Amino acid sequence: MDGVAFASPAFVAAAQPPALPQAALRGAVLLETPSASAPSAAGSSAASTLSGLAAVAVGTAAMARAGARRAKKGKRVVSMKVGTSSDPWSHCAEYKDELLATVKAMTAPGKGILAMDESNGTCGLRLESIGVENTELNRQRWRQTLLGTKGLGDFCGGAILFTETLYQDTTDGKKMVDLAKENGVIPGIKVDTGLVPLTGGKEGENWCRGLDDLKERTVDYYKAGARFAKWRTTVRVRDHSSIAVAEAAHGLARYASICQSSGLVPIIEPEILLDGEHDIDECLETFEETWAAVFKACADFGVCLEAVYLKPSMVTHGAQSGKTADPKTVAEYTLGALKRVVPPAVPGIFFLSGGQSEIQATENLNAMNQSSNPWHVSFSYARALQNTTLKTWAGKDENIVAAQSKLFQRAGANSKAQKGEYDAATADEDATAAEGMYVKGYTY
C-alpha cells in the first residue's frame, strides 16, 4: 500500500449519499454492484483507496478477496448497509454509564464470576449428593452460605443467580441481593428458560427459549437489583447443523440487545459441548464457526460490544475421545481461536469450567494468562468453585464457616490464575479439588 494517500474516500456512484459518521459505520457490510462501463482514472483511484480501507477494517479475509475484485472489469459501486441510528448506544443510552461502570468493576484485575444459577432441580441434585433434601429452605441455606462468604468480592466481582435467589430472603430476613452487595459482589441473573429440541435440526440438537417476554422480565430483574445477565445455549462439535449455529447466534444476539436496553450487561454463552469423541482440532473448528456467527448476529442487532461479556468453553478434546491436552496446549488453541473471532472491543471473557476438576480449571486459566490478552480473561465457574465447598458444608450449620473458607480459597486460586500467578506446586489443594465433574448432557 506504499504511496497511497488515505484521504476521505470519494464514492464513484451518482447520487451516492454523503459520507456517514464514523459511529454509523459500526457493523457495516460492503456490497459491490458491477457496471458495464470502464472505470475512469479517478474512479480506479477511489476504488483502490476504499479497497485498502476495507482490508484494514475487516482483516485478512477481505484482503484475500481484494485480488479477485481487482481482476473484475467494469466500474464498481460501493454501498453500505448500516443501522438506522448513528449512535451505537441508542437502544440503551439511558443506561450507558451504568453498563460501563458494571463492566469496569467486574473486569478489575483478579476478578471473576461465581456461577450459582443452577435451576431448583439441578441445585436439588447437588444437595442430594450430600444427603440433603431438595427443599426451598435448604436451597436458601446453601445459597446464603455462598453469598455470605466474607471477602468474596475480592475475587468474584459478580455472582449469577437463579430467579428464586434474586427474589429470595436470607434466613434472617435480608435480601440475597443485599447480602451479595455487602460482600462486594454484583448480582446477575440467568434469563434463558431452558433448552428444548430444535425443530428442523438434527436429532439431539437443542435451542434456547426465553425471548418472548424477555424485555418485561429484564426490566423487573433490574428493579430487583440485577446488573448483568446470562443466556446459555449449546452447539455440539460433531454432526451439528447449520440451523443449530444460526439459532444460537440469533438468540444470543437478540437477548444481548434486549438486556442492554434494560440496563443489564449480557453474558453471551454459546457452549461448545464437551460431549463426544471429537479431538481438539474438531472442537477448534466448531468453536470458530459458532463464535463468528454470534458476532455477525451481534452486529446485525446493534449490540454494543463494549458492554458485553463472553462465557465460552475451552477448546479441548471430547470427553469420550480418550485424549487429554495439557494446559499449555489448551491455552494455545483457545486463545488462538478467540483472537481470530472475538473483537478487542469486548472487555471480558469469563470461561465456564465444563465439568473440569477444580484444579484443572484453575491451571488452564492460569496458562491462558501467561501473556497479555486484548481482553480480561477470567473465570465464571459453578462446579469448579462449589464442589469442595459443598462437600465441606454437608448441609450442617456448624460447617458454614469452614465451607466458606474453602470457597474463599478456591476463588483466591482462580483470582491468581486470572493474573497468571497460580502455582500448583505451592497451592494447598484439597483432594476433592482434583475430582473431575463431567456429566454427559449436563443441564443447569
N, C-alpha and C positions, 0 to 999 in steps of 0.2 A: 504493500500500500504506500511505498515511498513516493513522495511527490504529490500526493492527493491532498487537496485543501478541504478540510472538513467544515465548510461553511454551511449555513442552513440549507437543507436540500430544496431544490426547486422542482416542483411537480410538473410533469410534462403534459398531463391531460388538460384538455379545455374544460373550463368551468369547474376546475378542481376546488374543493372548499379550502378556506385559509388554513394555515398551519395550526394544529391543535396544541393546547397547553401540554407541557410535559406530563402532568398528572393524568391527563386524559388518555395518554398512550399506554396506560397500565393494562397489560393483558392483550395488547393489540395483535391482530393476526394479519400478516402480509399476504395480499392476493395479487395475482397477475392476470391481465387480460390482453391477449395478443392482438395485434393490428396488422393490416396488410401493408401499410406504407413503411418505407425505410426510415430509420431514425436520423434526426439531424445531429450535427456535431454537439450542439448544446444539449440535446436530449440524451445522447450517449453519455456525456459527462455527468449529467444529473443522475442518470440511472446507475452509473458506476459508483457514484458517491453514496447513493441510497443503499446500493447492494453492500457496500463496505460497512455502513452503519448498521444494517440489519444483521450482518455477520457478527459484529461486536455484541449486538443486543441478544441474539438468540443462540450464539455459540457455534460450536463446530458442526452441528447438524446443518445449519443454514449455510455454512461455508462450503460444505460438501455439495450442496445443491446449486451453489452460485455458478460453478463451472458449466453445468448443464444449462442454466438460464442464459449465460453469455453466448452459448452456441446457437441459441434460437434467433431467427431473424424477425424483424418487424418491431415497431415501436411498442413498448410496454407501458401500461398504465398501472400505477401502484396505488391501491386504496387501502384503507384501514378500517376494520370493524372495531369499534370501541363501545364502551358503556354509554349510557345516556347522561351521566354526570362526570364533570371533570374532577370532582373531589372523591378520591377512593374511600373516604371515611363518611360519605354522605348517608349511608344506611345506619351508621352508629355514631354520628357526630356528637350527640349529647353525652356519650359515654367514652369518647376518645381518651381523654386524660386519665380516667379511672382504669380503663383497659390497659393502658401503657404503664400505669403505676402498679397494677397487679402483676404484669409481666416482669417489671423491674424487681419487685420483691421476691418473686418465685424463681428468678434466674440469677440470684446472687451467688457468689462462689460457695460451693459446698452444699447448696440446697437441692433437694429432690422432692418427690411426692410420695406420700403414703396412700396407697390404693386400698380402700376398705369399703368398696362399693358393691360387695357381693350381695346378691338378692337374698331375701329372707330364707329361701330354700337352700341356697349354697352356703350361706352362713350357718344354717342348721346342720348341714353335713360336717362342717368344720367342728361345730360344738359336739356333735355326736361322736366324732373321732376321739374326743377326750372324755366321753361318757357323760356329757351334759345335754339335757333335753332342749330341744329347739322350741323355746317359748319367747314371747316378746320381752319378758323380764331378763332372761339370760342373754338375749341379743343385746339388750340395753347395757347390761353389766359388762359384757365383753367390749362393746364399742366405747363405753365410758373408760374402760381400762386403757385402751389405746390412746384416745384423745386426751386423757388426763395425765399422760406422761410429762412430767416437768422437764422443760428444756427441749422438747421435741422439735419446736420451731427452729432451733439452731441448725437442724439437719434437714427437716422436712418443711418446706415453705408452704405446702398445701396438703390437704387430705381430700380424696374423692369419697363422697358419702353416697349411700343409698337413700332413696326418698324417705324411708321410715326414719333414718337417722337425722336427716335435715330438720325434720319437724319434731324430733323426739326430745324429751327432757332427760336429764340425768336422774339417778335415784334420789338425789336431794333437791330436785325441782328446778335445776338450772338448765337452760337450753344447751343442747350438744354443741351448736354452732358457737355459743359464747364460751364454752369450755375450750374449744379448739382455739379461738382467738386469744384467750388468756394465756395459752401456751405458744403463741406466735405462729399459729397455723391458720392459713386462709382456707375457708370451707369451699369445696367444689361439689358437683352433683353429677351423677350418672343420669343421662336423659334419654338414652335409647330404651325401647321397650322390649328388646329381645330379638333373637334370630328365629326366622321361620323358613320353611322350604322355598327355594327360588323357582317360581313357575317359569318355564322356558329355559331354565338352566339344566345342568347335568345332575344326575342322581347324587344326592347328598350335599348339594350346594345350598347355601342359605342367603337370605338378605335380611337387613335390619329394619325393624319398624319403629315408628315414633314421630314421623314428620307432621302428621295431620294436625295435631294440636300443640305442636312444639312451641310456637310463639306464645300462646297463652300460658303454658307451663313454665317457660323460661322467665316470663315476667314475674310469676309467682315465686319461682326459686330465688330470683334476685331479691325480692322483698323479704324472703326468709333468711337471707344472709349469704347465699352462694355468690361467688365471684368468678368461678370458672366452671367448665362443664366437660363431660366426656361422652363420646359416642363410639362404640366398638362394633366393627363388622369384620368379617373374615373372608379370606381367599386361600384356597388350598394350592399347593405347588403343582402337583401332577394332575393332568386332565381337568384343569379348570376351564370354564367357558369364558368367552369374551363378554357375555352378558353379566357374569358374576363380577368381573373387574369394572365394567361400566356402571353397574348398580352401586357397587361400593363407592366409586368415585362420586357419583351423583348424590347419593345420600349424605356422604361426609361433607361435601361442599355446601349443600343446601342447609344442613344442620349448622355448619360453621357460620354462615352468613346470618342465620336467624339468631344464634347465640350472641353474636357481636351486637346485633340490633337491640338486644335486651340487656346489654352490659356484662355479659359473661365471656371470658376468654375461652375459646373452644379447644379441647384436646382432640386431635384427629387421630383415630386409631384403626387403620386397616390391618388387622393382624394376619400375617402370613403364617399359616398354621404349621406347627412343628410336626403334626401327624404325617406319617408317610415314610416311604423307603428312599426318598429322593436324596441326592447328595448336595453339597454346599453350592455347587455351580448352578444346579437347577433352582435352588432357593434364591440365589442371586438374580437369576433371570426373571422370576416371578415378582420378586421384590421391586426391581426397577420398573417392570411393566406396570405394576399396580400403582406405585407412587407417582410415576409420570402421569398416569391417567387422573390421579387425585389432584395434582397441582394444575393440570389443564382445566379440570372442573372448577377448582377454586378461582381461577382466573375468570372463567365464564360467569360465575356467580358473584364476582366482585368482592371476594374475601380479602380482608386486609391481612397480609401475611405477617406484618409486624406485631399483630395481636393474636397469634395462633401458636399452640404447642403441638408437637408431634409425639405420638406414642407408638413407635414401631417395635416389631420383634427384631431380634438379632439374626443375622444371616448365618445359619448353621446347617449341619446335616440333619436329615429327618430322624425322628425318634426311633423309627423301625429300620434305619439303614444299617445299623451295626457299626457305624463310623462315629468318631468324635474328632473335634478340632480344638487345638489349644487356644488360649485367649488371644495370642498374637494373631493367629490366622482369622479368628472370628472378628477381631478388630479391623484387620486389613480389608476383609470382604465387606463388612458392614459400613465402615467409613467410606470406602471406595464407592459403594452404591449410593450412599447418601450424598456424597459430593457431586455425583453425576445427575441427581434428580431433585435435590432439595435446594431451593434458593437461599442465599445467605441472609435474606431479609427475615427469615424465620428465627425467632430469638431462642427457642428452647426445644431440645429433643430429649424426651424422657422415656427411656426404654422400659418395656414390660419384661418380666422375667420368664414367662412362658413355661413354667414348670422346672426351671433350673434350680439347683440347690442354692441355698443362701450364699455359700462361699463362691460357687461357680458364677452366679450373677454378679457378685462383687468383683471378682477377678476379671471378668470380661469387660465390665465397665471401666475398671482401672486401666486395662490395656488400651481402651479407646481414648483415654485422656493422657497418654504419654507424649502427645504432641498437641500443638494448638489446633483448634477447630473453629470454623466460622460460626458455630452455634454453641450454646450452653448444653453440653452433653451430660445427661444425668439419669436418674432412676425414677420410675413410677412403679414400685413393686408392691405386690399384695402378699402372696405366699412367701416370697423371698425376704420379706420383712417380718411376717407374722408367725412363721412356723414354730420357732423356738419359744417365742413369747407365749403362744397359745398353749404349748405343752407345759410351760412353766406355771402358767396361771391355773390350768386344770379345773377351772370353774370355782375355785376357792378364794374367798375374800382375803384370807391370810396370806395368799400368794401374790396379791396385786402388786405390791412394791417390787418384789423380785421379778415379776413378769415385765413390769415397766422398765426395770433396769436392763433386761435383755433386749427390749425394743430400742432403748436408748443406745445400747452397744451396737446393735445391728445397723441402725440408722447412721450412727457415727462412722462405722466402717465404710458404708456407701458414700457418706459425705467425703471421706478421704479419697475414695475411688473417683469421685467426681473431679477431684483436683489432681488425680494421678499419683496420690501419696499412700495408697493402701499397700501394706507389706504383709503378705500371708505368713512369712516366717516369724514375725513378731506379734501377729494378731492372736489374741486369746479367744479362740473359737470353740464353741460347744460342739459336741458330737452331732447333735441334731442339725447343725448348720451345713453338714455335708450330705444330708439326705436329699435325694432327688425327689421332686414333687410333680413330675409329669403325669397328666391324666389325659388319655385319649378322648377327644371330643369334649374337652372341658368347657363348661358354661359358667357364666357369672351369675 
